[in-house]
Amino acid sequence: MPFSHAHHVGGLGIDCRYCHTTVETSSFANVPPTKTCMNCHSQIWLTSPTLEPVRASFREDKSISWTRVNDLPDFVYFNHSIHVNKGVGCETCHGRIDKMPLTAQENTLQMEWCLNCHRNTEKYIRPREFITTMGYQPAGDQEEIGKRLHKEYNIQDVRLLTSCSTCHR
């Protein structure tokens, strides 16, 4: 099933959390149920052949089979909610999803890539109200904002953030 984040996020301005409803409260960002798609597509593009799999999924009460783009190894523990609640924007890991007609992996998500952020949180965190903002530009010096948010959000010391057991459990 082709899905365009460029259209839905970039064109229509739909917030990431509209579809990925558990991202702030769960370790995983859920794949949306077909009902979420049908909130709009029961009213628009009713006869589009491209959307027939969505309508069939809804009629038959069977989930759409999505292809996972970002898939960490089983030995890695990653919690979406802790990152989002500590000010890590969706764009930081997933890239400019609002410009992707088809979703693609933006970053390697390999250990060294993650450690770079864990070692330098002030370069990456942003005010929580901007976590889903694509193309975020800080209102001032990012490192100064990051230092303030690091304290305000009670982000752990770099020694704990880079401890093996933080991500490998």
Summary of the structure (lengths in Angstrom):
residues: 169
radius of gyration: 17.8
end to end distance: 34.0
largest distance: 55.6
contacts: 398
relative contact order: 0.14
helix: 47%
strand: 1%
